[in-house]
Amino acid sequence: MPETLDISEARKKFNTFDQDLREQPVIYITRHNKQAFAIVNIEYLETMIETMEVLSDPDAMAMLNESLKAIQEGRLIDHEEVEKEFL
């Protein structure tokens, strides 16, 4: 569960956010008991952006769905077979 801090608490903890974000990817900041914004670990943010880009790419999603279908149907190639093919 992400940590939630009131904005006044967040101001006091500002210098430790880099350490806190190693343990949890998001810290929510509230103002008047309502979520106002979030502080996000940069690596987590980059991963989320990359995931959204893949999910919004029709070609990438078609390839993913075809791969999942192949797995379900048992159409798998052992990594050793792939190595032999490319070596």
Secondary structure, 3 states (H helix, E strand, C coil): CCEEEEHHHHHHHHHHHHHHHHHCCEEEEEECCEEEEEEECHHHHHHHHHHHHHHCCHHHHHHHHHHHHHHHCCCCCCHHHHHHHHC
